[in-house]
């Protein structure tokens, strides 16, 4: 088997997409730039995808382009975080939030706008102190609630709600007491609410790889390992559509391989 041929063939779609960027740059075709960004994103080339989407925007970017720009920036931040580059990741998360805010300002009546604002904002909690964490938490709750109110069939908003509720539920009583004394308390959240939101997300879209993984985490927190493993095994048949989903599949495989492993150890 010719490994060089295989390697070259695997790089071919990316090379074609990069070539298209140059061609489209001359033609100045915004729609073509979006297509190039889609191709690069599908091959986990997030930096190139962000550049293409940024060029696709023009003076009056569409909802689709603005949403994909925020998603690509968030994906880059997650890639950097996975590489241990926290300072650079934090800066990129802030850029992702900026893109999400621009989308929200341009399309305030769309569920997608509030979902991506919730998703990007939630990432900043890990870089923030106590008071700022509480502020972010309240904002995230408001954002995903707005998203669901605008479109009750939008699965991604329920996924964010499920993750948020589990993280709030798993705060220690000391953390909750301190937050209440210093900042007026934290938003409500429970593992049962987390389960319900994530199950709803998957009822609406069974292909959400990350939602399966997050529901497995909630089931493990509820002491229901069999149900958790069922969702982790289901990830085997789902193809990753982002670099973060690639990492999530690896985490799922590691948990299944070691019954004592939990997400905090990954």
PASEBA-1860 file (N, C-alpha, C; in nm, 3 decimals):
! residues 266
1> XXXXXXXX> 0.085/-0.120/0.000/0.000/0.000/0.000/0.088/0.124/0.000 ~ 0.059/0.217/-0.089/0.139/0.338/-0.103/0.092/0.443/-0.004 ~ 0.165/0.456/0.109/0.124/0.549/0.213/0.134/0.694/0.166 ~ 0.235/0.722/0.082/0.250/0.858/0.031/0.130/0.896/-0.054 ~ 0.083/0.799/-0.135/-0.035/0.825/-0.218/-0.156/0.853/-0.131 ~ -0.171/0.773/-0.026/-0.285/0.793/0.064/-0.277/0.928/0.132 ~ -0.155/0.963/0.176/-0.138/1.092/0.244/-0.171/1.207/0.149 ~ -0.121/1.196/0.025/-0.147/1.300/-0.074/-0.295/1.310/-0.105
9> XXXXXXXX> -0.359/1.192/-0.119/-0.502/1.191/-0.149/-0.582/1.253/-0.036 ~ -0.539/1.229/0.090/-0.612/1.285/0.204/-0.599/1.436/0.210 ~ -0.490/1.490/0.156/-0.470/1.635/0.157/-0.533/1.704/0.037 ~ -0.575/1.623/-0.062/-0.624/1.681/-0.186/-0.743/1.775/-0.166 ~ -0.847/1.737/-0.087/-0.960/1.830/-0.071/-0.919/1.963/-0.012 ~ -0.823/1.958/0.083/-0.777/2.082/0.145/-0.701/2.167/0.045 ~ -0.616/2.101/-0.036/-0.540/2.174/-0.136/-0.632/2.240/-0.238 ~ -0.735/2.166/-0.279/-0.831/2.223/-0.373/-0.900/2.344/-0.312
17> XXXXXXXX> -0.941/2.331/-0.185/-1.010/2.441/-0.119/-0.920/2.564/-0.107 ~ -0.793/2.540/-0.073/-0.700/2.653/-0.062/-0.679/2.719/-0.197 ~ -0.675/2.637/-0.303/-0.663/2.692/-0.436/-0.784/2.776/-0.473 ~ -0.901/2.729/-0.432/-1.023/2.803/-0.460/-1.022/2.939/-0.391 ~ -0.962/2.944/-0.272/-0.954/3.072/-0.202/-0.885/3.175/-0.289 ~ -0.775/3.134/-0.355/-0.701/3.227/-0.440/-0.783/3.268/-0.561 ~ -0.851/3.170/-0.622/-0.933/3.199/-0.738/-1.049/3.291/-0.704 ~ -1.113/3.261/-0.592/-1.229/3.339/-0.553/-1.188/3.480/-0.513
25> XXXXXXXX> -1.066/3.492/-0.458/-1.019/3.623/-0.417/-1.016/3.717/-0.538 ~ -0.977/3.662/-0.653/-0.974/3.742/-0.774/-1.116/3.774/-0.821 ~ -1.203/3.677/-0.815/-1.341/3.694/-0.862/-1.426/3.771/-0.763 ~ -1.382/3.777/-0.638/-1.456/3.846/-0.532/-1.600/3.794/-0.522 ~ -1.613/3.664/-0.522/-1.747/3.605/-0.511/-1.776/3.566/-0.368 ~ -1.867/3.637/-0.303/-1.894/3.611/-0.162/-1.952/3.472/-0.141 ~ -2.042/3.430/-0.229/-2.101/3.298/-0.212/-1.996/3.190/-0.226 ~ -1.902/3.210/-0.319/-1.796/3.111/-0.337/-1.706/3.106/-0.216
33> XXXXXXXX> -1.680/3.220/-0.156/-1.600/3.221/-0.033/-1.667/3.139/0.076 ~ -1.798/3.150/0.087/-1.868/3.071/0.188/-1.853/2.922/0.159 ~ -1.861/2.884/0.032/-1.845/2.743/-0.005/-1.704/2.693/0.027 ~ -1.605/2.779/0.003/-1.467/2.743/0.037/-1.455/2.724/0.188 ~ -1.514/2.816/0.263/-1.511/2.803/0.409/-1.575/2.673/0.455 ~ -1.686/2.637/0.393/-1.754/2.512/0.428/-1.664/2.392/0.403 ~ -1.593/2.393/0.290/-1.504/2.282/0.256/-1.388/2.272/0.355 ~ -1.329/2.385/0.388/-1.219/2.386/0.484/-1.265/2.342/0.622
41> XXXXXXXX> -1.381/2.391/0.664/-1.434/2.353/0.796/-1.461/2.203/0.801 ~ -1.512/2.147/0.691/-1.541/2.004/0.686/-1.416/1.919/0.699 ~ -1.300/1.978/0.665/-1.172/1.908/0.678/-1.095/1.957/0.801 ~ -1.165/2.024/0.893/-1.111/2.068/1.021/-0.999/2.171/1.005 ~ -1.000/2.242/0.893/-0.905/2.351/0.870/-0.973/2.481/0.915 ~ -0.980/2.498/1.046/-1.064/2.605/1.101/-1.009/2.745/1.077 ~ -0.878/2.759/1.077/-0.819/2.891/1.053/-0.851/2.937/0.911 ~ -0.832/2.848/0.815/-0.865/2.881/0.677/-1.013/2.907/0.658
49> XXXXXXXX> -1.095/2.828/0.728/-1.240/2.847/0.719/-1.281/2.985/0.770 ~ -1.222/3.026/0.882/-1.254/3.158/0.937/-1.215/3.268/0.840 ~ -1.099/3.252/0.777/-1.055/3.353/0.681/-1.152/3.361/0.563 ~ -1.195/3.245/0.514/-1.287/3.242/0.400/-1.422/3.304/0.437 ~ -1.473/3.267/0.553/-1.602/3.323/0.596/-1.592/3.475/0.615 ~ -1.478/3.519/0.666/-1.460/3.664/0.686/-1.463/3.738/0.553 ~ -1.407/3.676/0.449/-1.410/3.737/0.316/-1.548/3.727/0.253 ~ -1.624/3.625/0.292/-1.758/3.608/0.236/-1.855/3.711/0.289
57> XXXXXXXX> -1.821/3.773/0.401/-1.914/3.865/0.466/-1.947/3.988/0.384 ~ -1.845/4.056/0.334/-1.869/4.179/0.260/-1.931/4.287/0.347 ~ -2.002/4.377/0.284/-2.064/4.488/0.358/-2.193/4.449/0.427 ~ -2.260/4.346/0.375/-2.388/4.303/0.433/-2.390/4.151/0.445 ~ -2.319/4.097/0.543/-2.309/3.951/0.556/-2.444/3.887/0.588 ~ -2.464/3.768/0.536/-2.588/3.695/0.560/-2.586/3.631/0.698 ~ -2.702/3.586/0.742/-2.711/3.511/0.867/-2.620/3.391/0.864 ~ -2.622/3.317/0.753/-2.541/3.196/0.740/-2.393/3.225/0.758
65> XXXXXXXX> -2.343/3.328/0.689/-2.201/3.361/0.695/-2.162/3.409/0.834 ~ -2.243/3.493/0.895/-2.211/3.544/1.028/-2.212/3.432/1.132 ~ -2.306/3.341/1.120/-2.312/3.228/1.213/-2.188/3.140/1.198 ~ -2.153/3.108/1.074/-2.037/3.021/1.050/-1.907/3.088/1.094 ~ -1.900/3.219/1.082/-1.781/3.292/1.127/-1.763/3.276/1.277 ~ -1.872/3.292/1.352/-1.865/3.276/1.498/-1.831/3.133/1.536 ~ -1.889/3.037/1.465/-1.862/2.895/1.494/-1.716/2.862/1.467 ~ -1.663/2.909/1.354/-1.523/2.880/1.320/-1.428/2.941/1.423
73> XXXXXXXX> -1.456/3.064/1.466/-1.371/3.127/1.568/-1.376/3.049/1.698 ~ -1.494/3.004/1.736/-1.509/2.925/1.858/-1.435/2.792/1.846 ~ -1.438/2.734/1.727/-1.369/2.606/1.704/-1.218/2.624/1.716 ~ -1.166/2.734/1.663/-1.023/2.763/1.675/-0.985/2.777/1.821 ~ -1.067/2.847/1.898/-1.040/2.865/2.041/-1.036/2.730/2.112 ~ -1.127/2.640/2.077/-1.127/2.508/2.139/-1.004/2.427/2.098 ~ -0.962/2.442/1.972/-0.839/2.376/1.928/-0.720/2.424/2.009 ~ -0.710/2.555/2.028/-0.599/2.612/2.104/-0.603/2.567/2.249
81> XXXXXXXX> -0.722/2.562/2.306/-0.736/2.516/2.444/-0.692/2.371/2.457 ~ -0.729/2.289/2.359/-0.691/2.148/2.361/-0.540/2.130/2.352 ~ -0.474/2.227/2.288/-0.328/2.223/2.276/-0.259/2.281/2.399 ~ -0.336/2.325/2.498/-0.278/2.381/2.620/-0.241/2.527/2.609 ~ -0.285/2.595/2.503/-0.251/2.736/2.483/-0.364/2.824/2.537 ~ -0.377/2.826/2.667/-0.493/2.889/2.730/-0.501/3.040/2.706 ~ -0.388/3.108/2.711/-0.391/3.254/2.692/-0.441/3.290/2.553 ~ -0.387/3.219/2.453/-0.429/3.245/2.315/-0.573/3.202/2.295
89> XXXXXXXX> -0.610/3.091/2.359/-0.748/3.041/2.348/-0.846/3.143/2.405 ~ -0.811/3.201/2.519/-0.900/3.301/2.580/-0.923/3.418/2.486 ~ -0.815/3.464/2.424/-0.828/3.576/2.330/-0.918/3.539/2.212 ~ -0.905/3.415/2.164/-0.987/3.373/2.051/-1.133/3.353/2.092 ~ -1.155/3.307/2.215/-1.294/3.297/2.263/-1.358/3.435/2.264 ~ -1.281/3.535/2.305/-1.336/3.672/2.307/-1.371/3.718/2.165 ~ -1.289/3.680/2.069/-1.320/3.714/1.929/-1.446/3.642/1.884 ~ -1.460/3.516/1.926/-1.579/3.440/1.890/-1.704/3.505/1.948
97> XXXXXXXX> -1.693/3.551/2.073/-1.807/3.621/2.135/-1.839/3.749/2.057 ~ -1.735/3.819/2.013/-1.757/3.940/1.934/-1.834/3.910/1.806 ~ -1.796/3.803/1.738/-1.868/3.763/1.616/-2.013/3.727/1.650 ~ -2.032/3.656/1.762/-2.167/3.617/1.803/-2.252/3.739/1.837 ~ -2.190/3.838/1.899/-2.264/3.961/1.933/-2.305/4.037/1.807 ~ -2.217/4.039/1.708/-2.252/4.104/1.582/-2.370/4.033/1.515 ~ -2.369/3.900/1.522/-2.480/3.822/1.467/-2.609/3.853/1.541 ~ -2.601/3.856/1.674/-2.719/3.887/1.756/-2.774/4.027/1.723
105> XXXXXXXX> -2.684/4.122/1.705/-2.728/4.259/1.675/-2.793/4.267/1.536 ~ -2.741/4.189/1.443/-2.795/4.192/1.306/-2.922/4.110/1.290 ~ -2.930/4.000/1.366/-3.045/3.909/1.353/-3.097/3.872/1.492 ~ -3.153/3.969/1.564/-3.197/3.943/1.701/-3.320/3.852/1.712 ~ -3.386/3.829/1.600/-3.508/3.748/1.602/-3.484/3.604/1.557 ~ -3.356/3.564/1.551/-3.323/3.429/1.508/-3.263/3.348/1.622 ~ -3.309/3.225/1.635/-3.262/3.137/1.743/-3.112/3.112/1.734 ~ -3.061/3.104/1.611/-2.918/3.077/1.592/-2.832/3.183/1.659
113> XXXXXXXX> -2.877/3.308/1.652/-2.799/3.418/1.709/-2.780/3.401/1.859 ~ -2.887/3.367/1.928/-2.880/3.355/2.074/-2.812/3.226/2.116 ~ -2.826/3.120/2.035/-2.756/2.995/2.067/-2.606/3.015/2.065 ~ -2.553/3.070/1.956/-2.408/3.080/1.946/-2.353/3.180/2.047 ~ -2.433/3.279/2.085/-2.390/3.372/2.190/-2.383/3.300/2.324 ~ -2.478/3.211/2.350/-2.473/3.131/2.472/-2.354/3.037/2.472 ~ -2.330/2.971/2.358/-2.222/2.873/2.349/-2.085/2.938/2.366 ~ -2.063/3.051/2.301/-1.933/3.117/2.310/-1.913/3.184/2.446
121> XXXXXXXX> -2.017/3.246/2.498/-2.006/3.314/2.628/-1.976/3.216/2.740 ~ -2.040/3.099/2.734/-2.019/2.999/2.838/-1.875/2.955/2.851 ~ -1.802/2.960/2.741/-1.662/2.917/2.744/-1.574/3.010/2.828 ~ -1.618/3.135/2.846/-1.536/3.232/2.917/-1.538/3.213/3.068 ~ -1.633/3.134/3.119/-1.643/3.116/3.264/-1.514/3.060/3.323 ~ -1.448/2.971/3.249/-1.327/2.907/3.300/-1.211/3.005/3.315 ~ -1.220/3.120/3.249/-1.113/3.219/3.257/-1.148/3.333/3.353 ~ -1.260/3.321/3.423/-1.312/3.432/3.502/-1.315/3.403/3.651
129> XXXXXXXX> -1.317/3.509/3.731/-1.330/3.496/3.875/-1.475/3.478/3.916 ~ -1.498/3.468/4.049/-1.629/3.434/4.101/-1.742/3.523/4.054 ~ -1.728/3.654/4.070/-1.837/3.745/4.035/-1.864/3.741/3.885 ~ -1.759/3.735/3.806/-1.775/3.731/3.661/-1.837/3.599/3.616 ~ -1.801/3.490/3.684/-1.862/3.360/3.652/-2.013/3.366/3.670 ~ -2.057/3.427/3.780/-2.202/3.438/3.806/-2.268/3.522/3.698 ~ -2.204/3.632/3.660/-2.261/3.717/3.554/-2.272/3.640/3.424 ~ -2.167/3.566/3.391/-2.169/3.487/3.268/-2.278/3.381/3.273
137> XXXXXXXX> -2.290/3.316/3.389/-2.392/3.213/3.404/-2.532/3.266/3.380 ~ -2.560/3.381/3.437/-2.692/3.441/3.419/-2.714/3.480/3.273 ~ -2.608/3.529/3.209/-2.620/3.567/3.068/-2.645/3.445/2.980 ~ -2.571/3.338/3.005/-2.588/3.216/2.925/-2.730/3.164/2.939 ~ -2.782/3.164/3.061/-2.920/3.119/3.084/-3.018/3.205/3.004 ~ -2.996/3.334/3.005/-3.084/3.424/2.928/-3.074/3.395/2.778 ~ -2.951/3.372/2.730/-2.930/3.354/2.587/-2.996/3.226/2.536 ~ -2.974/3.113/2.607/-3.035/2.989/2.555/-3.186/2.992/2.571
145> XXXXXXXX> -3.235/3.061/2.674/-3.380/3.074/2.691/-3.441/3.154/2.576 ~ -3.371/3.261/2.535/-3.418/3.341/2.421/-3.418/3.257/2.294 ~ -3.315/3.177/2.276/-3.306/3.093/2.157/-3.423/2.996/2.148 ~ -3.452/2.929/2.260/-3.562/2.833/2.263/-3.696/2.902/2.242 ~ -3.711/3.022/2.298/-3.838/3.094/2.283/-3.862/3.135/2.138 ~ -3.754/3.159/2.064/-3.766/3.197/1.924/-3.792/3.078/1.833 ~ -3.739/2.962/1.871/-3.759/2.840/1.792/-3.752/2.720/1.885 ~ -3.868/2.670/1.922/-3.874/2.559/2.018/-3.828/2.427/1.959
153> XXXXXXXX> -3.797/2.425/1.830/-3.747/2.303/1.766/-3.598/2.310/1.736 ~ -3.530/2.410/1.791/-3.387/2.428/1.763/-3.304/2.346/1.862 ~ -3.255/2.234/1.815/-3.191/2.135/1.903/-3.068/2.188/1.975 ~ -2.987/2.268/1.908/-2.861/2.313/1.967/-2.883/2.397/2.093 ~ -2.992/2.471/2.097/-3.020/2.552/2.216/-3.047/2.463/2.337 ~ -3.118/2.353/2.315/-3.145/2.259/2.424/-3.015/2.192/2.471 ~ -2.923/2.169/2.377/-2.796/2.109/2.414/-2.718/2.200/2.509 ~ -2.710/2.328/2.476/-2.642/2.424/2.564/-2.711/2.430/2.699
161> XXXXXXXX> -2.844/2.430/2.698/-2.920/2.434/2.824/-2.889/2.313/2.911 ~ -2.875/2.197/2.848/-2.844/2.076/2.924/-2.706/2.079/2.987 ~ -2.608/2.127/2.912/-2.472/2.138/2.965/-2.470/2.238/3.081 ~ -2.534/2.352/3.060/-2.537/2.458/3.161/-2.599/2.407/3.291 ~ -2.712/2.339/3.283/-2.780/2.292/3.403/-2.696/2.190/3.479 ~ -2.623/2.105/3.408/-2.538/2.009/3.478/-2.423/2.080/3.550 ~ -2.363/2.176/3.485/-2.251/2.246/3.547/-2.295/2.324/3.671 ~ -2.413/2.383/3.665/-2.465/2.454/3.783/-2.497/2.354/3.893
169> XXXXXXXX> -2.558/2.242/3.857/-2.597/2.141/3.956/-2.476/2.083/4.028 ~ -2.362/2.078/3.960/-2.244/2.015/4.017/-2.156/2.112/4.097 ~ -2.199/2.236/4.110/-2.129/2.327/4.201/-2.145/2.276/4.344 ~ -2.041/2.287/4.423/-2.051/2.242/4.562/-2.139/2.338/4.641 ~ -2.189/2.291/4.755/-2.274/2.377/4.838/-2.196/2.498/4.889 ~ -2.065/2.479/4.906/-1.981/2.591/4.951/-1.975/2.698/4.841 ~ -1.957/2.653/4.716/-1.953/2.747/4.605/-2.085/2.821/4.591 ~ -2.195/2.748/4.605/-2.327/2.811/4.593/-2.352/2.910/4.707
177> XXXXXXXX> -2.309/2.871/4.828/-2.327/2.959/4.943/-2.246/3.087/4.927 ~ -2.121/3.071/4.881/-2.036/3.188/4.860/-2.094/3.279/4.753 ~ -2.144/3.218/4.645/-2.202/3.297/4.537/-2.326/3.372/4.585 ~ -2.404/3.307/4.669/-2.524/3.372/4.721/-2.488/3.489/4.811 ~ -2.387/3.468/4.896/-2.348/3.573/4.991/-2.284/3.692/4.919 ~ -2.203/3.663/4.818/-2.127/3.769/4.754/-2.197/3.830/4.633 ~ -2.269/3.745/4.558/-2.320/3.792/4.430/-2.471/3.771/4.412 ~ -2.540/3.732/4.519/-2.684/3.714/4.507/-2.727/3.579/4.456
185> XXXXXXXX> -2.635/3.485/4.450/-2.672/3.350/4.410/-2.637/3.317/4.267 ~ -2.653/3.190/4.232/-2.628/3.141/4.096/-2.761/3.102/4.033 ~ -2.764/3.090/3.900/-2.888/3.046/3.835/-2.928/2.907/3.882 ~ -3.055/2.875/3.869/-3.102/2.742/3.905/-3.048/2.640/3.805 ~ -3.033/2.518/3.852/-2.988/2.411/3.764/-2.990/2.279/3.837 ~ -3.027/2.173/3.768/-3.030/2.041/3.830/-2.991/1.936/3.727 ~ -2.950/1.820/3.776/-2.914/1.711/3.685/-3.036/1.661/3.609 ~ -3.152/1.661/3.672/-3.273/1.618/3.603/-3.310/1.715/3.491
193> XXXXXXXX> -3.291/1.844/3.517/-3.315/1.942/3.411/-3.216/1.923/3.297 ~ -3.091/1.896/3.334/-2.989/1.870/3.234/-3.028/1.751/3.147 ~ -3.069/1.642/3.211/-3.111/1.523/3.137/-3.227/1.555/3.042 ~ -3.326/1.627/3.093/-3.444/1.657/3.012/-3.408/1.743/2.890 ~ -3.324/1.843/2.910/-3.283/1.929/2.799/-3.205/1.850/2.694 ~ -3.111/1.768/2.738/-3.028/1.694/2.644/-3.108/1.587/2.571 ~ -3.200/1.524/2.641/-3.288/1.427/2.574/-3.375/1.497/2.469 ~ -3.420/1.617/2.501/-3.498/1.695/2.404/-3.414/1.729/2.282
201> XXXXXXXX> -3.289/1.768/2.304/-3.200/1.800/2.192/-3.187/1.681/2.098 ~ -3.171/1.562/2.155/-3.153/1.442/2.073/-3.284/1.394/2.013 ~ -3.393/1.425/2.077/-3.524/1.396/2.017/-3.542/1.477/1.889 ~ -3.490/1.600/1.890/-3.500/1.688/1.774/-3.394/1.657/1.669 ~ -3.277/1.613/1.712/-3.169/1.583/1.618/-3.079/1.475/1.677 ~ -3.100/1.352/1.633/-3.026/1.238/1.687/-2.880/1.237/1.645 ~ -2.844/1.320/1.547/-2.707/1.318/1.495/-2.613/1.411/1.572 ~ -2.662/1.479/1.675/-2.577/1.572/1.750/-2.478/1.493/1.835
209> XXXXXXXX> -2.358/1.477/1.784/-2.257/1.395/1.850/-2.227/1.446/1.990 ~ -2.206/1.574/2.004/-2.171/1.630/2.134/-2.286/1.616/2.233 ~ -2.410/1.625/2.186/-2.525/1.608/2.275/-2.529/1.467/2.333 ~ -2.494/1.367/2.253/-2.487/1.229/2.304/-2.381/1.220/2.414 ~ -2.266/1.281/2.389/-2.158/1.277/2.488/-2.199/1.349/2.616 ~ -2.259/1.465/2.602/-2.299/1.542/2.720/-2.410/1.473/2.798 ~ -2.502/1.407/2.728/-2.606/1.332/2.799/-2.544/1.215/2.874 ~ -2.442/1.154/2.815/-2.370/1.047/2.886/-2.307/1.100/3.014
217> XXXXXXXX> -2.251/1.221/3.008/-2.192/1.281/3.128/-2.297/1.305/3.236 ~ -2.414/1.349/3.193/-2.523/1.372/3.289/-2.571/1.240/3.349 ~ -2.584/1.138/3.266/-2.625/1.007/3.317/-2.523/0.953/3.418 ~ -2.395/0.974/3.391/-2.293/0.928/3.486/-2.305/1.005/3.617 ~ -2.333/1.133/3.609/-2.351/1.213/3.731/-2.473/1.167/3.809 ~ -2.572/1.111/3.738/-2.692/1.058/3.803/-2.674/0.914/3.850 ~ -2.555/0.857/3.824/-2.528/0.720/3.865/-2.588/0.616/3.772 ~ -2.618/0.654/3.648/-2.679/0.563/3.551/-2.578/0.531/3.441
225> XXXXXXXX> -2.478/0.452/3.477/-2.368/0.424/3.385/-2.413/0.347/3.262 ~ -2.507/0.255/3.274/-2.552/0.178/3.158/-2.610/0.269/3.050 ~ -2.692/0.365/3.092/-2.749/0.459/2.996/-2.639/0.548/2.936 ~ -2.543/0.585/3.019/-2.432/0.666/2.969/-2.355/0.591/2.861 ~ -2.323/0.465/2.889/-2.246/0.385/2.794/-2.320/0.366/2.663 ~ -2.452/0.358/2.669/-2.532/0.342/2.548/-2.510/0.461/2.454 ~ -2.508/0.580/2.509/-2.486/0.699/2.426/-2.341/0.709/2.381 ~ -2.249/0.669/2.466/-2.107/0.671/2.426/-2.082/0.574/2.312
233> XXXXXXXX> -2.145/0.458/2.317/-2.129/0.360/2.209/-2.191/0.410/2.079 ~ -2.300/0.486/2.092/-2.366/0.537/1.972/-2.274/0.632/1.894 ~ -2.181/0.694/1.965/-2.089/0.786/1.898/-2.005/0.715/1.793 ~ -1.988/0.584/1.807/-1.906/0.509/1.712/-1.961/0.516/1.570 ~ -2.092/0.530/1.557/-2.153/0.530/1.424/-2.170/0.671/1.368 ~ -2.136/0.772/1.447/-2.150/0.910/1.402/-2.015/0.963/1.354 ~ -2.015/1.027/1.239/-1.893/1.086/1.185/-1.875/1.227/1.240 ~ -1.756/1.261/1.287/-1.733/1.396/1.341/-1.743/1.501/1.231
241> XXXXXXXX> -1.806/1.613/1.265/-1.822/1.722/1.168/-1.742/1.845/1.208 ~ -1.664/1.834/1.315/-1.579/1.945/1.359/-1.461/1.887/1.435 ~ -1.358/1.968/1.454/-1.241/1.920/1.528/-1.276/1.890/1.673 ~ -1.369/1.964/1.731/-1.412/1.936/1.867/-1.482/1.800/1.874 ~ -1.559/1.766/1.773/-1.626/1.636/1.772/-1.525/1.522/1.760 ~ -1.415/1.545/1.691/-1.308/1.445/1.685/-1.256/1.417/1.825 ~ -1.230/1.524/1.901/-1.181/1.506/2.038/-1.285/1.438/2.126 ~ -1.410/1.473/2.108/-1.516/1.414/2.190/-1.526/1.264/2.164
249> XXXXXXXX> -1.512/1.223/2.039/-1.516/1.079/2.008/-1.402/1.006/2.078 ~ -1.285/1.068/2.083/-1.171/1.006/2.152/-1.198/0.994/2.301 ~ -1.257/1.099/2.359/-1.291/1.094/2.502/-1.391/0.982/2.530 ~ -1.490/0.970/2.443/-1.592/0.866/2.461/-1.529/0.727/2.457 ~ -1.438/0.707/2.362/-1.371/0.577/2.351/-1.288/0.547/2.475 ~ -1.224/0.650/2.529/-1.143/0.632/2.650/-1.229/0.596/2.770 ~ -1.345/0.659/2.782/-1.435/0.627/2.894/-1.485/0.484/2.883 ~ -1.522/0.442/2.762/-1.572/0.306/2.742/-1.464/0.202/2.770
257> XXXXXXXX> -1.339/0.238/2.738/-1.229/0.144/2.758/-1.192/0.129/2.904 ~ -1.226/0.229/2.985/-1.192/0.225/3.128/-1.315/0.264/3.208 ~ -1.389/0.168/3.265/-1.512/0.196/3.338/-1.497/0.297/3.451 ~ -1.376/0.313/3.503/-1.356/0.405/3.615/-1.328/0.547/3.569 ~ -1.311/0.566/3.438/-1.277/0.698/3.387/-1.399/0.789/3.386 ~ -1.380/0.914/3.424/-1.486/1.013/3.408/-1.431/1.132/3.331 ~ -1.517/1.223/3.295/-1.479/1.334/3.209/-1.375/1.425/3.272 ~ -1.371/1.434/3.404/-1.275/1.522/3.470/-1.132/1.474/3.450
265> XX> -1.117/1.344/3.417/-0.983/1.288/3.402/-0.933/1.293/3.258 ~ -1.017/1.342/3.166/-0.981/1.339/3.025/-0.908/1.467/2.984
END
